[in-house]
Structure formats: structure tokens, C-alpha cells
Amino acid sequence: MGTTIYIKVKPNSGKRSIESFGNNRYLVYLSEPPENDKANIELTSMLSKYFGVPPAKIVIKHGRSGDNKMIEIVS
């Protein structure tokens, strides 16, 4: 079991950043477009660096094709 976080992504934004709003809620700006899974790959990479875990520990539980995602960080 791990930690569940909720993310609103802004793909194709031209910048890369993660903003925390408390209560495990984040806004993530991605430079990649939301096609061919590019945005999800960039999101996983950014979150792994942000939380200091390997990318394989970041699991998109809900919202793979949407802007609102539920992510589990597996411990």
C-alpha cells in the first residue's frame, strides 16, 4: 500500500513545474502534449524526481486519458 495523490495536469503548457495545494493535491504543468502517452511519461518522470522514488513506483490509478488523475506512490 502507498500514498494516494490527486493531480490536475496542464499538458502542452511550455513549462514544467509541480505546485502543491496541501491534502495530497497538486497542479502539474507539463511541456509534452497529451498524445501517445507523452504527457503521462513526463508526469511519471517529474513525480519520481519530486518524491524521490523510482518511476516504477508511480502508478496512475484513474485518469490516464484525462486532466484529473489519481496517482498511487507505491511504497
DAKA-V976112 format. One record per pair of residues at least 24 apart in sequence whose ideal C-beta (glycine too) atoms are under 10 Angstrom apart, sorted by the first residue. I is the first residue (numbers start at 1). GAP is how many residues later the second one is. Records with the same first field share a line. If there is no record, write none. Layout:
I->GAP, GAP
This chain:
1->71, 73, 74
2->51, 55, 56, 57, 69, 70, 71, 72, 73
3->48, 50, 68, 69, 70, 71, 72
4->55, 57, 58, 66, 67, 68, 69
5->42, 46, 53, 56, 64, 65, 66, 67, 68
6->56, 57, 62, 63, 64, 65
7->36, 40, 53, 56, 60, 61, 62, 63, 64
8->55, 58, 59, 60, 61
9->25, 30, 31, 33, 34, 37, 54, 57, 58, 59, 60
10->24, 29, 57
11->24, 27, 28, 29, 31, 32, 56
12->26, 27
16->26, 27, 29, 30
17->29, 33
18->25, 28, 29, 31, 32, 33
20->30
24->46, 47, 49
26->24, 43, 45
28->39, 41, 43
34->31, 32, 33
37->27, 28
39->26, 28
40->24, 25, 29
43->26, 28
44->27
47->24, 26
48->25
